[in-house]
Amino acid sequence: GRDRIGGIAKIRAHAKQLTDRLQKEMPGLGYPSVTPAGNDTPIVAYQLKDAAVTSKKLRDAKIAATIIESEKRLRLSVSVFNTQQDIDRVLNVLS
């Protein structure tokens, strides 16, 4: 019932904090967002200059992400298990 709905709201709020931070900081690192502002999903996507280089950086750092090479696009998905420290790692690896 009610506790479950409250839990879902908390999970969504947590994910939004993480995706909001990515949306704020990734463009300044040279990764323009292709996710519409105000999007409520825990998935955000960015345009890539070089998909192969980005893929290697993320793989070497053991960061799970989806790279769509044909579209030069990076997709990051956050979950309840992710933390601000995880976002720090992504931003550091990609800067």
N, C-alpha and C positions, 0 to 999 in steps of 0.2 A: 503494500500500500504506500502510504505517505513517505516512510523512510526511504524506500527505493527511489521515489521521485526526487527527494532531496539529495540522495546520493548521485543520481544522474546529473542533477543541476550542478553539484560540486565538481564532478568529473569534467563536465562541459566548461565550467568556469576555469578550472585548472588548465585544460587544453587551450582555452582562449588566451590565457596569460602567456603561454609559450608561443602560440602562433602569432599573437600580437607583437611579441618581441622580435620574432623572425621577420615579420612584415615591416617592422620599423628599421631593423639593422641590416638585413640582407641587401637591399638596394644600394646602400652606401658602400658596400663591399664589391659592387659591380654585378650584382645579380638582380635585375629588375623583376618585380613580382608580376606573375601572370594570373594570380588569384584575385578575384574581385574584392574590393574593400568591403568589410562587413560580412564576409562569408563565414558561416557558422560551422563549417566542417573542420576536423582536426588535421586537415591536409592542406598544405600550401605548396605552390609551384613557382619556380623561378626560371628565367631565361638564362642560358649558358652561352658564354663565348666559345669555350672549348670543353665539350662533354668528356673527352678522354682524360684530360688533365684533372678535371673535377672528380671524375669517377675514381681515378687513382688516389687522389688525396683522401677521399672518403674511405675507400677500401683500406688504405694503409693505416688509417686511424680507427679502423673497425667500426665505422659509423654506417648503420643501415639506412639506405636511401634508394630511391628509384630514379634512374637516369634514362630518359628516352632520347637516345642518340639522334634518331631521325628528326626530332623536333628541337634538339638542343635545349632540353628542358630537364630540370631537377625537381623531384617531388619529395617533400619531407612530410612525414606523418608522425604526430605526437600521440602519446597515450597517457593513461593514468600513471604509468611507471616512470615517465620522463620527468626530469627536474630542470631547474634553471641551469644547473651545472652541465647537463647534456647540451643545452642551447649554447652555453659558453664554449663547449668543445667544438660544436659545429661551426660557430662563428670564428673561432681561432683557427681551425683547420682550413676554412675557406678564405680567410683574410690574407 
